[in-house]
Amino acid sequence: MKQRFDAIVVGAGPAGCTCGYSLAKAGLETLIVERGKFAGAKNMWGGAFYGPTLFQLFPRFWEEAPIERYIHRHRFSLLTQDSSLSAEFTTKKFGEPPYNGFSVLRAKFDHWFASKAEQAGAIIATGLQAEDLLWDRNTVAGIKAGGDELPASVVIACDGVNSDLTDKAGLRGKLLPRDIKQGVKEVIQIPRHLLEQRFNLSGEEGIAWEFIGSFTRGIPGGAFIYTNKESLSVGIVAQLSALCEKKIGANDLLENFKQHPSVAALLAGGNLVEYSAHLIPTSGKAMIPTLYSDGFLVAGDAASFVLATGLTLEGANFAIASGTAAAEAVIRAKQKRDFSRKSLSCYPELLKQSFVLKDLKTFKKASLFLENSRIYSQYPELACDLANKIFTNDGKPKKKIWKLLKNSMKDRVAFSEILRDLIQIKRAL
C-alpha cells in the first residue's frame, strides 16, 4: 500500500523549502517534489534577498547559509547612450546582523535550504516532475509524478509563475504577457580583488545596483548588478508583451546594457560562468489567483507574490512568508483533521497578518505606472542632459538651474506631462 503523506509540496524554491521545513518540523509527513536534478538547479532570481523572513526561520542563519555578500550599499542609475546619473544610499545598519539584505547564488543557497527541510524530517524527491493532480471527487488528493500516484491530504503548489498545478486546480485564469516580465541573467566571474576595487568594497560588503534607461529601447524594464564573492550577477527584466510587440529579445537588451560605457568597465576581463532566464509575475495584487481550494494551496511565485515598485523587485521574502503561512494553515487543518476549502480558508487571513498582502495592496498601482514609456527614455535623457549642463564649464556665464531645466525639457517632455507623472508616482508609490 502506498504511503499517504500529510502534505506534498511541489517546488523546492524558497516558498517550497520554507513550507516543507515548517510542516516537517511540526511533525507532519511531508514530501517535497522538485523537477530539477537538485534544489536550485532550475531556480533563478536576480540574486538579492531582503527582509527578516529567513532570520525568523533560522536565527543566526548567516553563520551557516552560503551567503555571498551582505548588501551594504544601494545604488540607482539613469543611463542614456553615453552617460549616466547615479544616486546611492548606505548605512552602517545594513552591515550588522541579521542584515537587511544579502546576495546569494541559487544553486548553493537552495541546496542549503533544502537540506534544512530534510534535516527537519521532510522527504525531498528531486528530478521528479509533478504532472497532474489526483482527485477524490472535487477534492485534491495528491499528485501524479513520474508515472506514479502519490496521495496526500493536501498539496501546496510552489512551482513558479507557470504553475501547471494551479491551472489544473482551476484557480487561475490565463496569464497575460502584460503581467509578466522576462528576466535574463548572467553570472560573470571576476577575481575578488578586482571586484572589490571596482565597486569600492571591503570584507563581506556588497552592492545592489539598479539601472533604467535607453538600453531597454523604451520597453518597460530595467537592469541590475549584484556583487557576489568572486562574481557579478548581471541581468535585465523587461515586459514580455512589449518584447513580443517589438520583436526584441531580452538577451539583446542585456547585451545593450553590458556594452554601455559605465557598465562595460565594471565587467571588463570577466568570464561568463552561468546564464539563466525566468518569467516574473509583476502585476501584483491584480494577478493573484484564488489561493486555496479543497486539499490545495498556492504560494510563492505561483501565487504571484512578487512586489515590483521600480525601485525594488522583491520575491524571495514574499515566498518565504507565504510558505510559512501555507504551512501554518495546513498544520491547523491537520489538527482538525479537515483539509477542506473551509478549513484552509485561514490561509489568506494569515497572509493579511504579514506584510505579503498588505504590501501588494499598498503598491497595487505601481505596475501600471511602470508601463509609462517616459520613465525609460525621456526622463533619463532629461536628467543626464541637465547634469551635463550643470557640470560643464565652457567659459560662458552660468544660468540658473531652473532655466537649464527648461532648456533640457524642450522637445523632450512637457511640464504638464511631468505633473501628471508626479501625480501617478504619488498614487503608485
N, C-alpha and C positions, 0 to 999 in steps of 0.2 A: 504494500500500500504506500502510495506516495506521501511524502511529508507535506503537511499543510502548514504554511507559515502564517504567523500573525500578520506580517506585513511584507510586501515586496516593494522595494524602492528601485525605480528604473532610472539609471544615470548616476555615475559616481563623480559628479562635479561637486562644487561647494554645497549646493542645496541637498543633493542626494546623500553625500557623506555626512552632513550635519544631521539630516533626518535619520539615517541608518544608525549613526552613533548614538543619538538620543534615545531611539527606540530600544536598541540593544542594551544600553546602559540601564534602562528601566525594566529589563528582563523579558522583553518581547522577542519571539523567534523571528529574526529579521534576515531577509535576503536582499542584497544589493546587486543588481544586474547592470553590467557595463559592456557596451558593444566593442570598445577599444581593447587592444591586447593588454593594456594596463590602465589604471586610473590616470587620466591626464594625457593619454596617447592621442585622443581626438578632441581635447578641450582647448579652447583659445579665449583669451581676453587680452586687452592691451598690456596688462602686466602690473597694474597698481591696485591695491586693496586698501580701503578706507574704513574707519569706524571701529567701535569696540566689540563687535559681534563675536569675533574669534576669541578675544580676551575673556568674554563671558563664558565661552565653552571650555577654554583651556587657559587658565591663569598662568602667566609667565610662558606663554606659547613661544615667545621669541628665543627662548633658551634651547628649544629643540626643533622648531619648524625651520625648513630650508628657505629662510628669507634672504633675499639678495641685498637690499639696502632699505633703510627707512627713509621716507620722503621728508627731507629736511627743508626743501625749497619748492615753491610752486611758481612757475613762470608761464606767461601768456604772451604770444607774439602775433602781430598782424604782418602779413607778407604781401608785397607786390612782386613784380617780376624781378626786381633787382635791389629791393630794400626791405627793411624790417623795423618794426617798432615794438618794444617789449616792456612788460611790467612784471615785477617779481615780488613775491612775499615769502618771508621766512621768519621763524620764531624759535626760540630755544625750546619751547614746549614740545615741538614736533620731534625733537631728538631725545625725548625722555620716554621710558616705558610707561604705559603699554603701547605707545606710538600711535599717532593719528593716522598714519598710512605707511605702506611699505610696498616694495616691488618684489615680484616673485616670477619664477618660470614654472608654468603649469605642470610640465612633466614631473618635476621634482615635488612641487607643493601638493598636487593632487594625490600623488603616490603616498606622501606622508599622511595626508588627511585620511585617505582610505585605510591606511594601517591603523590609525586611531580607532576607526569604526570597527575594524577587525579585532583589535585588542579588547574592545568593549563587548564582543560576542557576536557581531554581525558576520554573516557568510557573504563573501564577495565573489561573484562569478563573472570573470572577465571574458572578453571575446564572445559574448552571448548577446544576440540581438532580440529584444522584445518585439515580436512580430505582430501580436494581436492580444486582445483581451479575452479572458474566459468569462462566461456569463452564466449566472443562475437566474433565469428569467430576466428581470430588469436590473439585476444587481451584479456588479463586477465581482468576480470570484477568483481572480488570479490572472496569469498571463500565459501566452503561448510563446515559447522561445526555443530555438534550436531543434524544432520538430517535436518538442515535448510540451506537456502541460504542467504548469506549476501553480497549484492552488494557494490562495491566501485570503485572509479575511478582509484585507484592504490593500489597494495598490496606490502608490504615490508616484505620480509622473514628474520626474525631474530630468526629462530627456531633451531639454533645449527648445529653442524657438520653434523649430519644426516638429513639435511633439505629435507624432502619429497617434499615440495613445489618447491624447486629449481630443483629437479629431474623432477617433473611434468611439470614444465615450459620449460624443455628441455635445461637447461642452464649448466648442469654439466654432465660429464661422470661418470663412475663407480669409487667410492673411492677405492683406493688400500691400503691394510694393511700396506704396507711400508711407506705410507704417514701419517699414524695415530699413535699416541701414546695413550695407555690406562693409565689413571690416576686413582689411588685409594687413598682415604684419610680418615683418622680418626681424629676426634676431641676428644682430651683427656683432661679431666677436672683435673686441679691441683690447689690447694689453691694459691691465689695470692702471699702470702709472700714466699712460696716455689719456685714458678715460677720465681719471681724476684731475689731470692737468687741464684738459679741455673744458671740463664742466666745473672747475674750481671746487672740487670735493676733497674731503679727507676722511679717513676712517671708514665708517659704515654709512656716511651721508649719501643721500641720493636726491635726484631732482625729477619732478614730474613737469613736463613741458608740453603745453598745448598750443596749436597753431591754427589759424584760419587765414584765408586769403586767396590770391589769384591761382594757386596751384590746383584748386578744385574746379576751375573753369566755370564758376557760377553755380555749381552743383552744391546743394546743402550738405555740409560736412566739414571735417577738419582733420588735423593730423596730430600725432603725439610722438614724444620720445621719452622713454623711461630708462633710467640708468640701473643696470644690474652690476654685479661684482666685476665681471670682466666682459660685459657685452651690453649692447643697447637694444631695447625693444622699440622698433620704429614702425609706425603704421599709420593708416588712414581709415576713416569711416566716411561713407557717402551714401546719400539716399538712393535706395535701389531703383525707385521709379524714375528718378532723374537720370541715373546711369543708363537705364533702358531707353528712355526717350531720346537721349543724346548719343546713344550707341557708343558710349565710352566705358572702358574697363576700369575698375577701381585700381588695378595694378598700374595702369597708365598714369593715374593721378598720383600714386605713390612715387613713381619714377620722377614725375614733375617736382614733387616735394623734395625728394632726395637731391635733385640737381640744383636747387636754389642755392645761391652763394653762401647764405648764412647757415645752411644745413650741410652742404657738401663738405665744408671744412671740418665739421664735427664727426663726419663718417669716414673721412679720408684714411685709407690704409686698412679699413675693417674688412673682415671676411664674413660672408653670409653663411650662417650655420643652420638656419631654420626659416621656413616660410609656412604661413597658415592663413586660412580665410574663415570667416564666420559671419552669420547673419545675426543682427542685433535688433530686438524689438524696442523701438524708441518713441512710440506714440503714447506711452504711459497709460494713464487710467482709461483712456478711450478704447484700448485694445485688450484689456484684461478679460479673459474668458470666465465662464462660470467655474468657480474654484472647487466645487465638490459635488458629488452625487453618491448614490448608494454604493459603498465599498470603494470609493475613488476620490483622490485629492490631487491637486496640481500645485507645484511650487517652482521657484526659481524662474529661469528664462521661459520655461513652458507656460508660466502664468503671466509672462510679460512684465515681470518685476525688474525693470531697468529704469533708472532716472537719468534723463538727458536734459541738461539745462543750458548747454552751450559752453558753460564754464567747467562743468564736471560731467563725467559719464560713469555712473555707479551701477554695479550689478552684483558683484560678489557679496557685498554686505547685505543686500536685499535677499540674495539667495540663501545665505546662512540664516537670516532672521525668519524667512518663510519656511525653511527646513525645520527650524526649531518649533515654529508654530504648528506646522503639519504634524510633527511628532507628538506634540502635546495633545492635539485633537485626537490622534489615534490612541494615545495612552488612556485618555478619558473614555474613549469608546470601548477599549478593552476592559476597563474596569466595570463598565455597564454591560459588557458582552453584547454590544449593539453597534454595528458598523453601518447603520442605515444613514440615509441622507440627513434625517433629522438629528441623529446623534452627532454627525460630523459637522453640523452647521455652526458649531462653535469656532471653526477654523477662521473664517473671516473676522469674527469678533476678536480672536487672538491677534490677528494681523492689525486690526484697528488699534489695539493697545500698544503696539510697537510703532516704529517710525514708518513702516512699509507703506501702508495705505494712506497715512497722513501726508507723507512727503509727495506721493504720487498725486494726491488731491491738491496739495498746495501748488504744485507746478504743472497742473493739468493743461495749461495753455502754452507751456514752453515749446512743445513740438510744433505747434502752428506758427509761432513766432520765428522759429529756426528755419522755416521754409522761405523766409524773406531773402531774396537774392542779393539785396544791397549789403547784407552782412558779409558776404563773401567776395564782393567786388568793389562797389563804390566806397564803403567805409574804410577798408584797409588802404585804398588809394588815397582817400581824403586824409586819413591820419598820417600816413607816411609823407605825403606832399606837404602838409602843414609842418611836420617836424623838419623836413628838408629846408623849408623857408625860414624857420626859426633858427636853425643851427648853421645855415650858410652865411658866411661873411664875405660879401662881394665888394666891399668898399663903398657901397651906396647907403644913404640914410635908411635907418631901420623903420619899419612900420609896426603899429600896434598889432597884437595877436589877433584881435577881432577882424581887422582889415585883412590880415593874412588868411584867416579862416574863410572870409567871404570870397577871396580870390581862389582858394583851394576848392570851395564848393561849386564854383562856376562850372557849368557843363557836366557836373558830376551828380549832384543831388540838391534838390530844392529844400529850402528851410521848412516848408510845410511837410515834406516827407520826413524830415528829421523829427519834427514834432510828433507826427503820427507814430513813428517808430519808438520814440521815447515813451509814449503812452502805452504802446504794446509791451515794451520792456517792463513797465510798471505792473501791468496786468499779468505778465507771464512769469516774472522773476521776483 
